[in-house]
Amino acid sequence: MIDPFLNVGPFMLTLLILLCIIVFISVKNINEPYKTNSIVLLGIFSALVGVSATYIGIDAAFSSISDISKISPQILINGLKTSLITSISGGIIMVVSTGLWYFFIRRHNLLIV
């Protein structure tokens, strides 16, 4: 179950670090406002990292199609599945960070309309 997350490489590590930073800033935000807007900015950056990693993974998979006689289709499909994990993870982190940002904006009355 956790193997696909470990096979993704440095991009997944970057997403996990961004998630840890978002959690740290959220914990600091519980009592008083602390860099609230950075929560949503880090979430958007994590989505961009996820999409970039997906592009790099799919590009590598498609570049190996020319050597298809050496690669089985199962390996190619597993590579495509693995490359999509970063995109999904980045999107989930973005949705969570946007929800946390909205919660803290409403809690500390920082929303100016």
N, C-alpha and C positions, 0 to 999 in steps of 0.2 A: 504494500500500500504506500509506503513512503519512498520506495525506490525511484519512481519517476521524479519526485522532488529533488532527490540527490543527484540524479543524472543531468539535470539542467545546467549546473555549473555556476559560474560567477554571477550570472544575472539573478539567479534565485537567491544567492547570498546577499546581493544588493537589495533585493526586495525585502528580505528578512531584516536587514539592518534598517531600512526605511520604516518597516512596521514597528521595530523596537523604538525608534525615535518618536514615532507618532504616539505610541503607548506612553513613553516617558513624558512627552509634552502634555498628554491628556491627564496623566496623574498629577502633574504640576498645576493643571488648570482646575482641579476639583475645588479648591478653596478660593482662589483669586485668579483673575485673568493673567495668563502667561503665554505670549506669542500665539494667540488663538488662530490667527490667519495662516500661520505656518503649517497648521495641521492639514488644511485643505490643499495647500501648495505642495506639501510632501506627498499627499495622496495622488494629485495629478501627475507629479513626477514619477511615482511608482507605476502609474498606468502607462506612461511614455516608455519607461524602462521595459515593461512587459511587452509592449508592442514592438519595440526595437529588437528585443531578444527573439521574439517570434519571427520577425523578418529575417534575422541572421540565421536562425535554425532552418527555416523553410528554404532560404537561398542556398544553404549548404546541402540540403536534401535534393533540391532540384538540380544543382550542379553535378550531383553524383548520378543523375538519371542517364547521362551519356555513357556511363560505365555500367549500365543495367545488367549486362551479362555477368558481371562480377558480384552484383548485390542482389540478394533475394528481395522480393516485394515486401515480405514481412518486416525486414530490417528497415526499409524505407518508410513503411507505415508507422512503425514504432518511433522512428525519428520525428515524423510529423506530429504524432501524438505528444511526444515529449516537448516539442517546440511550442505547442499551444498551452502548456501548463503555465508558463510565465505570463502569457497574456491574460489568462483567467485569474491568476493570482494577483496581478497588478490591478485588474478591474475590481476584484473583491476588496483589495486594500483601499482603492479609491472610494468605493461606496461606503466603507466603514469610516474612513477619515472624513468624508463629507457629512455623514450622520453625526459623528463626534463634534465636528466644527459647528454644525447647526445647533446641537444641544448646548454647547458652551456659549455660543453667541446668545441664545435665548436665556440661558441661566444667568449670565452676567449682564444682561440688558445692553449688549454692545451693538445691537441691530438698530441702525439709524435709517428711518424711512422718510 
